[in-house]
Structure formats: C-alpha cells, structure tokens
Amino acid sequence: MRRATFILLFIFSALTTISHAQGYRGRDFWICFPANALLEGNKVLHQSVFITAESRTTGMIENSMTGSKTPFSIEAGASTAIELDSELQMVSSGQIEKKSVHITSEKEITVYAASHRPASTDSYAAIPTELLGTEYEVVGYDRLPSSGVGFSTECGIVATEDNTLIAIHLTAGTTNGLPAGRNLSMALNRGQTLQLESSTDASRKNDLTGTIVTSTKPIAFFTGHRCAQVPATMSYCDMLLEMEPPVNKWGTDFILSRFFGKDYYVARVVANQDNTDVTVDGKIVGHLMKGGFYEAKHLFQDAVIHTSKPALVAQYGTSAEADTLKVGDPFMLLAIPSDRFITEVTSTAVTNGGFYHYLNIVVPDTGIGSLRIDGGQPLAAESADVEVTHSKHKIPGTEYTVLTYRVRDGRHLITCGAPIGVYSYGFGVMENNYDSYGHACGQRLGK
C-alpha cells in the first residue's frame, strides 16, 4: 500500500492538538546574517528586517557590533522594513565576533529577516528569545562544484547570555582548517557570534550537515549555505538560509508542498537519534543514525514524510536550469511538523518589486471553510491583497489540502478555525529572474 496506517494516526493527532496563535510572535529577538555569496559584478548586499504587529507598538533595534540603536514604531495591522548595516554580515569561520542584532518591542511583533544580493537571496522567520534552546544540528547542501569558487555549508550562532559554553562536533572539515570529526568548545558572551563554514576543498568531506551544536544556555542558531546549486549539478547557485528551532521541538510527521512554477523540489531529513527510520509516502526510504541525513532528490508532488524519531526536514527550491520555465534559483525552508501547526499567522513579503510572492497553506479539510487571508471571503480568488488562487489540491491518503496563493507585497494575516502550516516564498521576475526566497511562517514552539 502506498500510504500506511501511521498517516491516519498522525493526522488525527494533528487535528486534535490544541493550537494557539502565538507562533513566532514575541518581544525579544536575537538574529544574525551568515555570509551571502559575492557573485560576478559589483552586487550590493542588503540585509533587512521586516517587522509586523497586530497592536500599535514601538521598539528598538540594536547593532551589537557598533552599539548603535535604531527605534521603530508600527501601527496595528501594519509592517515596516528596516535595512541594517551590511558590515554585520559574518564572513569569518571559527572566529568569535560580535555581529548580532537585538530587537525588542513593547508589544508582540513578528520579525522576518532577509539577506539579499542580486541573484542571491534567502530569508527566515525569527524565533523569539524565550523559545530558543540548547541543541541544534546543521543542515546545508553540497559544495558548489564550480572550480575555484568557495561556496559551502555554513551556520551561525548568537549567544543570548554571558558565559555560554558551546560544544560542536564537526561532520566535515572547515575553511579554517579544522578536520571532520573534530570536537570544538568555546565560550561566548551575550551578543557574540560564531560562524562555521565547511571546507571547499574537493578532496575533503565538505558538507557540515549533521554537525551537532550544544550550549549551556539558549542560543539563536542559523543554518544554510553561502550559495548552493540544487541539485548540485544544476546551474545556478543561490544563498540558503533558515533560523532553526531547537532539537527538542523537532517532529515526526510532515507534509511537503510543491512550489508554484517549479518542476520539482528536493528535501533532506536530518536525524538526532540513532535508528531513525524515514518514510516518504508510506515507503521506508532510509535508516539514519544521529547526525545522518536522507536526501530525496526529485519530489514532483506534495509528499508525506514520517520519521520514527523526531527529525528536522529541509525543503529546497531548485536551480533555474532544473526547471522547464527557468523560475528562480535555490532557497531553503524548514518544514513544520503537523502537530505544531497554528491557527493564526502573520506574513510579509521580504522584498519589494521585481518578485512574485506566494503562500502555500497546508490546511485540514475540516478547516477550509474557515480559512481567511486578510479577512476576505473563504478561498476568495481575488481580494484587496490576494491576486489569484493558483491551485488547490488534496493530498491523497490524508485529510489535508494544500492551497497556493499569489499575494501582493506587504503584510498578510492568515487565520483558520483549525491549525494550519503556512510557507512564504517568492521568485524574481524580469531582471530579477534568477532570484528567490522562502521560509516557514512560524509554528507552535511553546506548550
């Protein structure tokens, strides 16, 4: 049988979970910006935060490198975009620096961040400080195969408290000469950062995926790739970037939805415990040990993934040359476990102009009638902010449907009477054609 009994069990569990609307809303955030590729030509780097609020509020953005503070204010139901100092980009590997950004506000806000260089962009939803943890694993991608180009998997760490001890077990060599298998330990103080980049030497193992990072106090953790081709043999490359939830908030059941306009997508499943079995659409495809990963290289439709123990699932948009329509280039997002869906999500486009913006919404069939975007009519094809309902397709063997909307720039509020998973992504058009971004829009990390 193509679908196993476990699918029905996890669907029942997800539908009966009490979910709240908090998602990644909070009043205190620590973020950073790992290195973005410098491609051909003089392409200026832009690092920005996009802040939304449901109630009128004020706040402060502190640059820990310079100590400078930038105040902001937001009206209820609005959003604001603030560009940050490009010198905050982390370019070293294995060196302790102070390149973090601390964002605080009087009332709850949602924060999205984007690193944008023309033809190399990605984004993430920032996780509030109170929801951070002490164990994470790197998930990236293969070294860029082009000769002479040093692009590889990377991760970034921000300490939120003084005297935070960090321990790292490397699964690959690093650009600063550390070998695979090496155990590292160091102490970081509040606001200090550390970036690790895997070796670009073709003769060495050069993907840090599965590298385990633990800490004595909560840290903010960021993972991805300076510029990856997905699959590795397809041109062209683009930055991969996500802020990762801690290991104790990982899950076992995931629904992956295809991206509008793309022929297929790629996924990686990363294990944190030995003897983790991976099932895709009812078929066992992998048996993983801690730090190991399984890669599904060609997923043409929505997919149901189950793991026997909690795991992390990354989903990748492909390089333009992998597509019939040559749409965008790679980006990465982290799949939301179905039991961590929430009932209310605030999203905002993280670029302006030159992009088409999409929302993929995974919704239980019982919740379709109550789904709203910006308070519009259920499943409205068009409203003030929603341009087109591009697709609506049921996932075979489950009680879920995936809806894909194209939305205009700016903030959007998605609500539903049942818990949902929401993903935001976009593709450049015309002169921005070889560009993209993508991220999950929050999940339930609290109790």
N, C-alpha and C positions, 0 to 999 in steps of 0.2 A: 504494500500500500504506500502511496506517495506521502500521505500525512499520517502521523502516528497519534495515538491517544493523548500523548502529552500536550499536543496543541490545544485540544479542547480543555484540558485541565488548566493550562496557563491562561487561556482566555477567560475562563470562569474566575480565576483568581484575580486577573486584572480588572474585570468588570465589577467585582465585589469589593475592591480595595477602596477605602475612604481616601479621597484625594483632595488636597487643598490647593488654593490658587497661588501660594507663595512663590513656587518655582525658584528663580534666582533673584527675586526682589530682596533688597536689603539696604542698609545704611552705611556699610563699611566694606571696601573692596581693596585688594592689592593685586596689581597686574604688572606685566612687563611685556616687552616686544623682542622675541628672538630674531635672529638675523634673517633678513629678506635678501634674495638674490640681487646682485647688481649685474644686469644683463647688458646687451650691447647698447651703446649710446649713453648719453647723459640723462638718465631717467631718475627724476627726483623722487625721494622716498617721502611718503606721507603716513604718519601714524596718528590715528584719531580714535576718540571715544564718542559713542552715540548714546545719550542718556535719555530715558523716558521716565515719566512719573504719572501716577494716577491721581495724585493730590499735589496742589501747588507746594513747591519746596525750594530751598536753597541748599547749596553745598560748596565743597572745596575740593580742588584737585591739587595735590602736592607732588612736585617733582623731587624725588629723594636725591637725585644727583646734584641739583643746584640749590635745593631748599626752597625754590620759588613756589608760590601758591596762587592758584587761579580760581576765583569764586565763580559760581554759576547759579542761575535760577531757572526754574521750569514751571510753566503753568500746568494746571491739571489737564491730563489727557494730551499732553504735548511732548515734543522731543527736542533735543538740542545736540548739535555736532560741535566738538571742540578738537582742534588739531593740536598735537603735542610736539615737543621738541624732538626732531629726528635724531639728535645725539643720544637719545635714550635707547636706540637700537643696540642690542647686545651682539658684539662681533667677536669677542674672545671665546676661548674654550678652556674650561678648567680654572678660570681666574675669578676670584671673588671681587665683585664690583658693587656699586650702588646705583642701579639703573631701574628702579621700580617706580611705580606711580601709585599713590594712595588717594582713594576717592572716598569722601564722606558726605553725608547729607542729613538734613534734619528729619526727613520722612523717607519712606521706602522709594527706591528707584530701581530701574533695570539698566544695566550697563552692557553695551556691546563694544567691542574693540576691533579695529581693522588695521592691518599693515598693508599699505598699497604702494606699489611701484608699477608704472605702466607695464602690463603683460605679466605681473607677478603680484597677486593679491590673495589674502585669505583673512578670516575673521573668527571671532569666538564670542560666546556669551560669558561674561564674567561671573564667577561664583562668589557670593558674599563670604566675608571672612569667617563668620560663625559656622559656615557649612564646610570649611576646609578640613583636611585630615592629615595623617602622618605616614601614609604609604601610597605609592603610585608606581606605575610602570610606563616606560617609554613606548610609544607607538609611532613609527615613521614610515619610511619606504626605502626602496633600493637606492644606492648611489647613482647619481646621474652618470650614464655610461659614456658621455662625450669625453674625449681625451682632453686633458688639461683644464677641466672645469671642476672646481672644488665644491660641489653641492652634495649635501648628505643629510642624514637624520640628525635632528637636534632636539634639545629640551632646555627649558628654562625653569629656574627655581627662585621663589621670593620668600624670604623669612619674614614672618609677621610678628615675631617676638625675639628679644635678645637671647643670646646663649642657646641657639637652636643647633643641635648636633645633627649633621646629615651623614647618612651612610649610603653608598652606591655600589652595586655590583654590576660591572660592565659586561655586556654580551658581545661587544665589539671594540676595536681599537678606536682611539680618539685622535683628532687632528693635532693635539699637543703631545702625542707620542705614547699615551698610555695603552697597554695591550688589552685584548679581550680577556675576561676572567679576573681582572684586577678589582680589588675591593678598595674603595676610597672612603675617607672620613674627614670631615671638616666642620668648623663651627661658623655659623652665620649670625649676625645681629639683625635687629629689626630693620627692614627695608633693604638689606643687602641681597644681591642676586648672584646666581651662578648659571652659566650656560655650558652645556656639553655638546660638542659636535663630533660625529663619528668620522673615522678616517676616510679619506678619499683615495687611498692607495688601493688600486685594483687587485693587488696581490694579497690583501688582508681582508678579514671579515669586516664589513663596513656599514652595517645597519644596527643601530642601537635598540631596535625594537626588542622588548622583553627585559631591558635593563631595569633593575629594581631600585627604587629610591625610597628610603625611610628616613624619618626625622623624629626627634624627641618632642617637638612642638609643631602645631599646624603650619603648613606651608602652602603657598599657591604654586601650582605646577602646570607647565605649558609644554606641549609636545607637537612634533611635526617634522618638517623638512625645509631646508633653505630653498630648494627648487627641484621638484621631482617630476619625472615623466611617469605617467600611469596609463597602461603598463609601461615597464621600464624601456621597452623597445620602441615606444611610440613618441613622436615629437608633438608638442613642445612641453617645456617644463613650466611649473608654477609653484609658488610657495604653498606649503601645507601648514596649518596652524590650528590648534584647539587648546582650550583650557580644560583640564581633565578632572572629573570627580574622583574622590579618593577610593581606594580599593574596597573599603567596607561598604561602599554604596553601589558596587557593581551589581549586575543582574544575570539572569539565566535565560530570559526569553525576549526576543527582539523581532520587530517587523521592519525590514528594509524596503524603502520605496524608491522606484526608479526616478531619475531626474528628467524633467521635460526636455525634449530635443536631443537627448543623448542616446546612442545606440545601446550602451550597456554601462555597468559600473563594476567596481572592484571592492572587495571587503576583506578585512583582516580580523580574526578573532584571537585575542591575547589572553592567555591563562595566567592565573595567580596561584593555582593549586595543582599539585601533581594529579595525574589520572583524570584530566578533564576531557570528556567526550564532547565533540562538536557535531551537531546535526543541522543540516540545511534541507528544508522542505521534506522532513521526515526521513532523510537518509543520513546515516552516520558517515562523516567525511574526514574526521580527524580525532586523534587521541593525543592530548598535549600534556607535557609536564610544565611545572611552574616556569614562567618566562618564555615558554614556547608560543608559537602562533601558527594558525592555519590561514591561508590566503585563497579566497575564491576569486579567480581571475576574470571570469566572464559571467556576470549575472545580468540577464536580459530582461527579467521581470522582477516584480516585488518578491521578496524572499522572507521566509520564516526561519529564524535561527534559534536553536535551543542548545544550551550547554549544561552538562551535568553538575557543574560547579560554577559559581559566579565568575564572569569574564567581562572583558571590555571588547566592544565591537566598533571598529572604524570603517566608515564607508567613504569611498573615493570617487569623485568625478574624474573622467578620463581626459587624456590629452586630445587636442583637436584632431590630430591625424587618426585617432581611433574612431572617429565619427563620420557618418555619411555627410552630415550637414556642416561639419567642422565647427562645432559650437564650443566656445570657451576652451579652457585648459584646466589642469587638475586643481581640485580643492579637497579638503578632508573635513568630515564631521563625525561626531561620536553618536552612535545610535542610543536611543533612550530605552531602557528596559521597560517592558509593558506595564509592570507593576509600579512604575514611577511616573506614569502619565499624570497630568494635572488638568484642571478644568478651566483655567484662565491663563492666557499667555499674552505678553506684550512684545511685539516685534517691531523692528525698524530697519529699513534699508540702510546698508552701511556704505553706500557710495551714492553719488549724485550725478545724474546724467550719463548717457552712454551705456547704460545697463538695463537689461530686463530682469525684474525681480520676481521670484516665485516663492510660494509657500506650499510645502507638502504637509498635509494634515492626515494623520492616521487616527481614525475615529471608529468606535464601536458602532455597529449597525443601529443599535438602540439609541444612539446619541445623534444621529444625522439630523433628525428633525429639530434639535435644539442648538445646532451649530450656528454661530454667528461670526461674521467678520465686520468689525466696526459698527455693530448694532444693526446691520442690514437684515434683509429677509433671509430665511434659511436657504442655503445653497444658491443665493442670487447670482446670476451670471454677470450682472453688472450693477455697480452702485457708485457712490461718490469716489471711492478709493479702490474698489476691486474692478479690474477691467474685464477679465474673462475667466470663466471656469474652464480650464483647459482639459481636464479629464476627471473622471470618477470611475474607479474600478474596484470591484470587490476582490478580496484576496481569497482564492479558493481554499476550501477546507477550514476557514476561520469565520469568526463573526465580526470581522473588521473590513473597512473600506478605506481606500486612500483617495483623497481629493487633492487636486493640484490647481492652485490659483495663480494667475499672474497679477501682481499688485503694483501700485504706483509707489514712487518714493515716499518716504516718511514713515510715521508710526502707525501701527495697526494693532487693534485689540481683538484677540480671538477667544471666544467663550463657548462653552458647551455644557450641557447638563450631565455629561459623562466624561471621564478622564480621557484626554487626547495627547498625542505626541505631535509636536509641530517643528518643522525644519524650514529654515530660510536659506535661499541660495540665489545666485544671480549670475548672468553671463553678459560680458561686454558685447556691444554691437558696433558696427561700422569700424572706426579706427581703434576701438577698444575690443575688437572681436576676440583676440586671444587673451582673455582675462576672465576671472570668475572668483566667487567666494561662496562659502557655505558654512552653516553651523546649526546645531540644535538650539532650540529656543527655551532651554530650561527644563528642569524636571524636579520631582519631589525628592529632596535630599534630607529634609528634616524627618521628624517622626510621623 
